Amino acid sequence: MPVQATPQIVSELAPTGVLRAAINMGNFLLVTGKCPNGDPSGVSPDMAAAIGARLGVPVKFIPYARPGEIADDAEKGAWDIGNIGAEPQRAAVINFTAAYCEIEATYLVAAGSPIRSVSEVDQPGKRVAVTARSAYGLWLENNFKKGELLQFDSADAAIKAFTEQKMDAYAGLRPGLIDVAAKLPGSRILDGQFTAVQQAVGTPKKNAAG
């Protein structure tokens, strides 16, 4: 049974009378475009709008280029709810709901690569490119033990390094890897996953209603 949005809960979640929702604009799966008024559109902003409607307050979208920037602002009072992947490092400053969406993360390998399975990637001498501070990148930081994990500021930079430096694999979300593979003839997306990103709604730890 849904929790009743009491005045106390509303004041905790939206202390200014407006629900400030941090949105990761870099997640093209959950933010698919913009509305005529300039607001982001897609699953993530729709989720924030539904929460605002339940609380009975207007929503102000706070766009961020990267999820790590949302986590950075968790203790600065810049937003009330943040829609990003739930991950243990982020959970140090953010309380997360149960996931509303799960996205597989796996590897892309170049044409001619002998690698056939996810388990073959984390091995001595293997180099993997990944976008820094992505939820799956944070997971790899904690769990990629034998190979070399090389992190880059953006997906474009990681892909460029993967191709130009002839790395063994590029890590990413499966739907995004489909687009990358289409631009790299002969490349392959490995079956299976090394993790699944749990997309959730977060509130700052200091927020009692979160």
ChimeraX commands (.cxc) that place a marker at each C-alpha (Angstrom):
marker #1 position 0.00,0.00,0.00 radius 0.5
marker #1 position 1.49,3.39,-0.99 radius 0.5
marker #1 position 2.76,5.62,1.79 radius 0.5
marker #1 position 0.50,8.60,2.46 radius 0.5
marker #1 position 2.17,11.86,1.42 radius 0.5
marker #1 position 1.75,13.65,4.74 radius 0.5
marker #1 position 2.65,17.34,5.12 radius 0.5
marker #1 position 5.81,16.26,6.97 radius 0.5
marker #1 position 6.91,14.01,4.10 radius 0.5
marker #1 position 6.18,16.76,1.58 radius 0.5
marker #1 position 8.20,19.29,3.57 radius 0.5
marker #1 position 11.11,16.83,3.85 radius 0.5
marker #1 position 11.17,15.86,0.18 radius 0.5
marker #1 position 10.34,19.30,-1.22 radius 0.5
marker #1 position 11.32,21.86,1.45 radius 0.5
marker #1 position 11.08,24.78,-1.00 radius 0.5
marker #1 position 7.60,23.79,-2.15 radius 0.5
marker #1 position 9.07,22.60,-5.46 radius 0.5
marker #1 position 10.51,19.11,-6.02 radius 0.5
marker #1 position 13.98,19.64,-7.49 radius 0.5
marker #1 position 14.76,16.51,-9.50 radius 0.5
marker #1 position 18.34,15.84,-10.60 radius 0.5
marker #1 position 18.35,14.14,-14.00 radius 0.5
marker #1 position 21.31,12.40,-15.63 radius 0.5
marker #1 position 21.12,13.75,-19.18 radius 0.5
marker #1 position 23.90,11.38,-20.23 radius 0.5
marker #1 position 21.64,8.32,-19.91 radius 0.5
marker #1 position 20.07,8.24,-23.37 radius 0.5
marker #1 position 18.02,5.17,-22.42 radius 0.5
marker #1 position 16.08,6.98,-19.70 radius 0.5
marker #1 position 16.27,10.54,-21.07 radius 0.5
marker #1 position 15.22,10.39,-24.69 radius 0.5
marker #1 position 14.85,14.05,-25.62 radius 0.5
marker #1 position 13.30,17.34,-24.60 radius 0.5
marker #1 position 9.74,18.61,-24.39 radius 0.5
marker #1 position 8.69,21.75,-26.29 radius 0.5
marker #1 position 9.24,23.76,-23.09 radius 0.5
marker #1 position 12.83,22.51,-22.84 radius 0.5
marker #1 position 12.27,20.04,-20.00 radius 0.5
marker #1 position 13.85,16.58,-20.42 radius 0.5
marker #1 position 11.58,13.75,-21.54 radius 0.5
marker #1 position 11.77,10.01,-20.98 radius 0.5
marker #1 position 11.41,7.43,-18.23 radius 0.5
marker #1 position 13.60,9.26,-15.69 radius 0.5
marker #1 position 11.86,12.66,-15.86 radius 0.5
marker #1 position 8.48,10.91,-16.04 radius 0.5
marker #1 position 9.33,9.15,-12.78 radius 0.5
marker #1 position 10.23,12.47,-11.15 radius 0.5
marker #1 position 7.03,14.06,-12.46 radius 0.5
marker #1 position 4.96,11.21,-11.00 radius 0.5
marker #1 position 6.59,11.70,-7.58 radius 0.5
marker #1 position 5.89,15.42,-7.75 radius 0.5
marker #1 position 2.25,14.74,-8.63 radius 0.5
marker #1 position 1.95,12.33,-5.71 radius 0.5
marker #1 position 3.36,14.97,-3.36 radius 0.5
marker #1 position 1.15,17.65,-4.88 radius 0.5
marker #1 position 4.03,19.98,-5.73 radius 0.5
marker #1 position 5.52,21.23,-9.02 radius 0.5
marker #1 position 8.73,19.69,-10.33 radius 0.5
marker #1 position 11.87,21.54,-11.38 radius 0.5
marker #1 position 14.32,19.44,-13.38 radius 0.5
marker #1 position 18.00,19.94,-12.56 radius 0.5
marker #1 position 20.01,18.58,-15.52 radius 0.5
marker #1 position 23.43,17.01,-15.03 radius 0.5
marker #1 position 25.78,15.84,-17.76 radius 0.5
marker #1 position 27.05,12.87,-15.73 radius 0.5
marker #1 position 25.73,10.77,-12.82 radius 0.5
marker #1 position 28.86,11.35,-10.75 radius 0.5
marker #1 position 28.05,15.07,-10.66 radius 0.5
marker #1 position 24.66,14.29,-9.13 radius 0.5
marker #1 position 26.37,12.30,-6.38 radius 0.5
marker #1 position 28.85,15.15,-5.83 radius 0.5
marker #1 position 25.97,17.52,-5.09 radius 0.5
marker #1 position 24.10,15.16,-2.75 radius 0.5
marker #1 position 25.30,16.99,0.36 radius 0.5
marker #1 position 25.14,20.50,-1.10 radius 0.5
marker #1 position 21.37,20.97,-1.08 radius 0.5
marker #1 position 21.27,21.30,-4.88 radius 0.5
marker #1 position 18.50,18.75,-5.45 radius 0.5
marker #1 position 15.76,16.88,-3.57 radius 0.5
marker #1 position 15.61,13.64,-5.55 radius 0.5
marker #1 position 18.17,12.24,-7.97 radius 0.5
marker #1 position 17.52,9.59,-10.59 radius 0.5
marker #1 position 20.74,7.58,-11.06 radius 0.5
marker #1 position 22.07,4.05,-10.73 radius 0.5
marker #1 position 22.14,2.76,-7.15 radius 0.5
marker #1 position 25.72,1.83,-6.32 radius 0.5
marker #1 position 27.49,1.20,-2.96 radius 0.5
marker #1 position 29.90,4.15,-3.29 radius 0.5
marker #1 position 27.00,6.51,-3.99 radius 0.5
marker #1 position 24.98,4.98,-1.15 radius 0.5
marker #1 position 27.44,6.59,1.28 radius 0.5
marker #1 position 25.69,9.92,0.66 radius 0.5
marker #1 position 22.41,8.91,-0.98 radius 0.5
marker #1 position 19.46,6.78,0.14 radius 0.5
marker #1 position 18.02,4.77,-2.77 radius 0.5
marker #1 position 14.60,3.31,-3.45 radius 0.5
marker #1 position 14.17,-0.14,-4.93 radius 0.5
marker #1 position 15.20,-0.16,-8.59 radius 0.5
marker #1 position 12.58,0.86,-11.14 radius 0.5
marker #1 position 14.74,-0.28,-14.07 radius 0.5
marker #1 position 17.64,-2.72,-14.53 radius 0.5
marker #1 position 20.14,-2.43,-17.39 radius 0.5
marker #1 position 22.76,-5.06,-18.28 radius 0.5
marker #1 position 26.41,-4.03,-18.44 radius 0.5
marker #1 position 28.83,-6.08,-20.53 radius 0.5
marker #1 position 31.82,-5.78,-22.85 radius 0.5
marker #1 position 32.47,-4.97,-26.49 radius 0.5
marker #1 position 35.52,-6.56,-28.12 radius 0.5
marker #1 position 37.20,-5.66,-31.40 radius 0.5
marker #1 position 37.08,-7.61,-34.64 radius 0.5
marker #1 position 39.26,-10.70,-34.44 radius 0.5
marker #1 position 39.37,-10.76,-30.64 radius 0.5
marker #1 position 39.80,-14.26,-29.18 radius 0.5
marker #1 position 37.69,-13.28,-26.16 radius 0.5
marker #1 position 34.36,-15.13,-26.18 radius 0.5
marker #1 position 32.96,-14.72,-22.68 radius 0.5
marker #1 position 32.73,-12.12,-19.92 radius 0.5
marker #1 position 34.86,-14.29,-17.64 radius 0.5
marker #1 position 37.78,-14.06,-20.07 radius 0.5
marker #1 position 38.07,-10.26,-19.77 radius 0.5
marker #1 position 39.27,-9.84,-16.18 radius 0.5
marker #1 position 42.56,-11.65,-16.72 radius 0.5
marker #1 position 46.23,-10.66,-16.38 radius 0.5
marker #1 position 47.40,-8.47,-19.26 radius 0.5
marker #1 position 43.89,-7.55,-20.40 radius 0.5
marker #1 position 43.08,-3.82,-20.70 radius 0.5
marker #1 position 39.54,-2.47,-20.48 radius 0.5
marker #1 position 38.27,1.04,-21.24 radius 0.5
marker #1 position 35.32,2.43,-19.26 radius 0.5
marker #1 position 33.60,5.74,-18.60 radius 0.5
marker #1 position 34.74,7.05,-15.21 radius 0.5
marker #1 position 32.16,7.31,-12.42 radius 0.5
marker #1 position 29.45,5.49,-14.34 radius 0.5
marker #1 position 27.55,3.01,-12.15 radius 0.5
marker #1 position 29.09,0.06,-14.00 radius 0.5
marker #1 position 32.51,1.76,-13.88 radius 0.5
marker #1 position 32.23,2.05,-10.10 radius 0.5
marker #1 position 31.31,-1.64,-9.96 radius 0.5
marker #1 position 34.40,-2.51,-11.98 radius 0.5
marker #1 position 36.57,-0.39,-9.67 radius 0.5
marker #1 position 35.62,-2.73,-6.84 radius 0.5
marker #1 position 35.47,-6.02,-8.72 radius 0.5
marker #1 position 37.88,-5.94,-11.69 radius 0.5
marker #1 position 40.92,-7.52,-10.05 radius 0.5
marker #1 position 43.29,-9.17,-12.52 radius 0.5
marker #1 position 43.29,-6.99,-15.62 radius 0.5
marker #1 position 43.93,-3.26,-16.07 radius 0.5
marker #1 position 40.95,-0.89,-15.87 radius 0.5
marker #1 position 41.47,2.42,-17.70 radius 0.5
marker #1 position 38.91,5.14,-16.97 radius 0.5
marker #1 position 38.03,8.12,-19.17 radius 0.5
marker #1 position 35.98,11.28,-18.65 radius 0.5
marker #1 position 33.43,10.43,-21.33 radius 0.5
marker #1 position 32.14,7.48,-23.32 radius 0.5
marker #1 position 33.53,9.03,-26.52 radius 0.5
marker #1 position 37.01,9.27,-24.97 radius 0.5
marker #1 position 36.81,5.67,-23.73 radius 0.5
marker #1 position 35.72,4.37,-27.13 radius 0.5
marker #1 position 38.48,6.33,-28.87 radius 0.5
marker #1 position 41.10,4.88,-26.52 radius 0.5
marker #1 position 39.68,1.37,-26.94 radius 0.5
marker #1 position 40.04,1.58,-30.72 radius 0.5
marker #1 position 43.25,3.60,-31.07 radius 0.5
marker #1 position 45.15,1.87,-28.27 radius 0.5
marker #1 position 43.85,-1.55,-29.30 radius 0.5
marker #1 position 42.53,-2.40,-25.86 radius 0.5
marker #1 position 40.98,-5.76,-25.16 radius 0.5
marker #1 position 37.48,-4.57,-24.31 radius 0.5
marker #1 position 35.21,-1.58,-23.83 radius 0.5
marker #1 position 32.73,-1.77,-20.94 radius 0.5
marker #1 position 29.26,-0.28,-21.21 radius 0.5
marker #1 position 25.52,-0.75,-20.99 radius 0.5
marker #1 position 24.30,-3.32,-23.49 radius 0.5
marker #1 position 21.82,-1.01,-25.31 radius 0.5
marker #1 position 24.54,1.60,-25.77 radius 0.5
marker #1 position 27.05,-0.99,-26.97 radius 0.5
marker #1 position 24.71,-1.90,-29.81 radius 0.5
marker #1 position 25.18,1.60,-31.27 radius 0.5
marker #1 position 28.95,1.44,-30.73 radius 0.5
marker #1 position 29.20,-1.97,-32.40 radius 0.5
marker #1 position 27.36,-0.66,-35.46 radius 0.5
marker #1 position 30.19,1.86,-36.00 radius 0.5
marker #1 position 33.02,-0.65,-35.50 radius 0.5
marker #1 position 32.87,-3.34,-38.22 radius 0.5
marker #1 position 33.49,-6.83,-36.91 radius 0.5
marker #1 position 33.27,-5.88,-33.25 radius 0.5
marker #1 position 31.20,-8.11,-30.95 radius 0.5
marker #1 position 29.15,-7.63,-27.80 radius 0.5
marker #1 position 29.77,-10.47,-25.37 radius 0.5
marker #1 position 26.86,-12.57,-24.14 radius 0.5
marker #1 position 26.01,-12.31,-20.46 radius 0.5
marker #1 position 26.83,-9.47,-18.12 radius 0.5
marker #1 position 29.41,-8.49,-15.52 radius 0.5
marker #1 position 26.77,-6.55,-13.58 radius 0.5
marker #1 position 23.33,-4.97,-13.98 radius 0.5
marker #1 position 22.82,-1.31,-13.15 radius 0.5
marker #1 position 19.90,-0.73,-10.79 radius 0.5
marker #1 position 18.32,2.58,-11.78 radius 0.5
marker #1 position 16.61,4.09,-8.75 radius 0.5
marker #1 position 15.42,7.30,-7.13 radius 0.5
marker #1 position 17.77,8.72,-4.52 radius 0.5
marker #1 position 17.47,11.30,-1.77 radius 0.5
marker #1 position 20.29,12.91,0.21 radius 0.5
marker #1 position 21.19,10.93,3.35 radius 0.5
marker #1 position 20.30,13.89,5.55 radius 0.5
marker #1 position 16.70,13.74,4.29 radius 0.5
marker #1 position 14.66,11.85,6.90 radius 0.5
marker #1 position 11.81,11.18,4.45 radius 0.5
marker #1 position 14.19,9.44,2.03 radius 0.5
marker link #1:1,2 radius 0.2
marker link #1:2,3 radius 0.2
marker link #1:3,4 radius 0.2
marker link #1:4,5 radius 0.2
marker link #1:5,6 radius 0.2
marker link #1:6,7 radius 0.2
marker link #1:7,8 radius 0.2
marker link #1:8,9 radius 0.2
marker link #1:9,10 radius 0.2
marker link #1:10,11 radius 0.2
marker link #1:11,12 radius 0.2
marker link #1:12,13 radius 0.2
marker link #1:13,14 radius 0.2
marker link #1:14,15 radius 0.2
marker link #1:15,16 radius 0.2
marker link #1:16,17 radius 0.2
marker link #1:17,18 radius 0.2
marker link #1:18,19 radius 0.2
marker link #1:19,20 radius 0.2
marker link #1:20,21 radius 0.2
marker link #1:21,22 radius 0.2
marker link #1:22,23 radius 0.2
marker link #1:23,24 radius 0.2
marker link #1:24,25 radius 0.2
marker link #1:25,26 radius 0.2
marker link #1:26,27 radius 0.2
marker link #1:27,28 radius 0.2
marker link #1:28,29 radius 0.2
marker link #1:29,30 radius 0.2
marker link #1:30,31 radius 0.2
marker link #1:31,32 radius 0.2
marker link #1:32,33 radius 0.2
marker link #1:33,34 radius 0.2
marker link #1:34,35 radius 0.2
marker link #1:35,36 radius 0.2
marker link #1:36,37 radius 0.2
marker link #1:37,38 radius 0.2
marker link #1:38,39 radius 0.2
marker link #1:39,40 radius 0.2
marker link #1:40,41 radius 0.2
marker link #1:41,42 radius 0.2
marker link #1:42,43 radius 0.2
marker link #1:43,44 radius 0.2
marker link #1:44,45 radius 0.2
marker link #1:45,46 radius 0.2
marker link #1:46,47 radius 0.2
marker link #1:47,48 radius 0.2
marker link #1:48,49 radius 0.2
marker link #1:49,50 radius 0.2
marker link #1:50,51 radius 0.2
marker link #1:51,52 radius 0.2
marker link #1:52,53 radius 0.2
marker link #1:53,54 radius 0.2
marker link #1:54,55 radius 0.2
marker link #1:55,56 radius 0.2
marker link #1:56,57 radius 0.2
marker link #1:57,58 radius 0.2
marker link #1:58,59 radius 0.2
marker link #1:59,60 radius 0.2
marker link #1:60,61 radius 0.2
marker link #1:61,62 radius 0.2
marker link #1:62,63 radius 0.2
marker link #1:63,64 radius 0.2
marker link #1:64,65 radius 0.2
marker link #1:65,66 radius 0.2
marker link #1:66,67 radius 0.2
marker link #1:67,68 radius 0.2
marker link #1:68,69 radius 0.2
marker link #1:69,70 radius 0.2
marker link #1:70,71 radius 0.2
marker link #1:71,72 radius 0.2
marker link #1:72,73 radius 0.2
marker link #1:73,74 radius 0.2
marker link #1:74,75 radius 0.2
marker link #1:75,76 radius 0.2
marker link #1:76,77 radius 0.2
marker link #1:77,78 radius 0.2
marker link #1:78,79 radius 0.2
marker link #1:79,80 radius 0.2
marker link #1:80,81 radius 0.2
marker link #1:81,82 radius 0.2
marker link #1:82,83 radius 0.2
marker link #1:83,84 radius 0.2
marker link #1:84,85 radius 0.2
marker link #1:85,86 radius 0.2
marker link #1:86,87 radius 0.2
marker link #1:87,88 radius 0.2
marker link #1:88,89 radius 0.2
marker link #1:89,90 radius 0.2
marker link #1:90,91 radius 0.2
marker link #1:91,92 radius 0.2
marker link #1:92,93 radius 0.2
marker link #1:93,94 radius 0.2
marker link #1:94,95 radius 0.2
marker link #1:95,96 radius 0.2
marker link #1:96,97 radius 0.2
marker link #1:97,98 radius 0.2
marker link #1:98,99 radius 0.2
marker link #1:99,100 radius 0.2
marker link #1:100,101 radius 0.2
marker link #1:101,102 radius 0.2
marker link #1:102,103 radius 0.2
marker link #1:103,104 radius 0.2
marker link #1:104,105 radius 0.2
marker link #1:105,106 radius 0.2
marker link #1:106,107 radius 0.2
marker link #1:107,108 radius 0.2
marker link #1:108,109 radius 0.2
marker link #1:109,110 radius 0.2
marker link #1:110,111 radius 0.2
marker link #1:111,112 radius 0.2
marker link #1:112,113 radius 0.2
marker link #1:113,114 radius 0.2
marker link #1:114,115 radius 0.2
marker link #1:115,116 radius 0.2
marker link #1:116,117 radius 0.2
marker link #1:117,118 radius 0.2
marker link #1:118,119 radius 0.2
marker link #1:119,120 radius 0.2
marker link #1:120,121 radius 0.2
marker link #1:121,122 radius 0.2
marker link #1:122,123 radius 0.2
marker link #1:123,124 radius 0.2
marker link #1:124,125 radius 0.2
marker link #1:125,126 radius 0.2
marker link #1:126,127 radius 0.2
marker link #1:127,128 radius 0.2
marker link #1:128,129 radius 0.2
marker link #1:129,130 radius 0.2
marker link #1:130,131 radius 0.2
marker link #1:131,132 radius 0.2
marker link #1:132,133 radius 0.2
marker link #1:133,134 radius 0.2
marker link #1:134,135 radius 0.2
marker link #1:135,136 radius 0.2
marker link #1:136,137 radius 0.2
marker link #1:137,138 radius 0.2
marker link #1:138,139 radius 0.2
marker link #1:139,140 radius 0.2
marker link #1:140,141 radius 0.2
marker link #1:141,142 radius 0.2
marker link #1:142,143 radius 0.2
marker link #1:143,144 radius 0.2
marker link #1:144,145 radius 0.2
marker link #1:145,146 radius 0.2
marker link #1:146,147 radius 0.2
marker link #1:147,148 radius 0.2
marker link #1:148,149 radius 0.2
marker link #1:149,150 radius 0.2
marker link #1:150,151 radius 0.2
marker link #1:151,152 radius 0.2
marker link #1:152,153 radius 0.2
marker link #1:153,154 radius 0.2
marker link #1:154,155 radius 0.2
marker link #1:155,156 radius 0.2
marker link #1:156,157 radius 0.2
marker link #1:157,158 radius 0.2
marker link #1:158,159 radius 0.2
marker link #1:159,160 radius 0.2
marker link #1:160,161 radius 0.2
marker link #1:161,162 radius 0.2
marker link #1:162,163 radius 0.2
marker link #1:163,164 radius 0.2
marker link #1:164,165 radius 0.2
marker link #1:165,166 radius 0.2
marker link #1:166,167 radius 0.2
marker link #1:167,168 radius 0.2
marker link #1:168,169 radius 0.2
marker link #1:169,170 radius 0.2
marker link #1:170,171 radius 0.2
marker link #1:171,172 radius 0.2
marker link #1:172,173 radius 0.2
marker link #1:173,174 radius 0.2
marker link #1:174,175 radius 0.2
marker link #1:175,176 radius 0.2
marker link #1:176,177 radius 0.2
marker link #1:177,178 radius 0.2
marker link #1:178,179 radius 0.2
marker link #1:179,180 radius 0.2
marker link #1:180,181 radius 0.2
marker link #1:181,182 radius 0.2
marker link #1:182,183 radius 0.2
marker link #1:183,184 radius 0.2
marker link #1:184,185 radius 0.2
marker link #1:185,186 radius 0.2
marker link #1:186,187 radius 0.2
marker link #1:187,188 radius 0.2
marker link #1:188,189 radius 0.2
marker link #1:189,190 radius 0.2
marker link #1:190,191 radius 0.2
marker link #1:191,192 radius 0.2
marker link #1:192,193 radius 0.2
marker link #1:193,194 radius 0.2
marker link #1:194,195 radius 0.2
marker link #1:195,196 radius 0.2
marker link #1:196,197 radius 0.2
marker link #1:197,198 radius 0.2
marker link #1:198,199 radius 0.2
marker link #1:199,200 radius 0.2
marker link #1:200,201 radius 0.2
marker link #1:201,202 radius 0.2
marker link #1:202,203 radius 0.2
marker link #1:203,204 radius 0.2
marker link #1:204,205 radius 0.2
marker link #1:205,206 radius 0.2
marker link #1:206,207 radius 0.2
marker link #1:207,208 radius 0.2
marker link #1:208,209 radius 0.2
marker link #1:209,210 radius 0.2
view
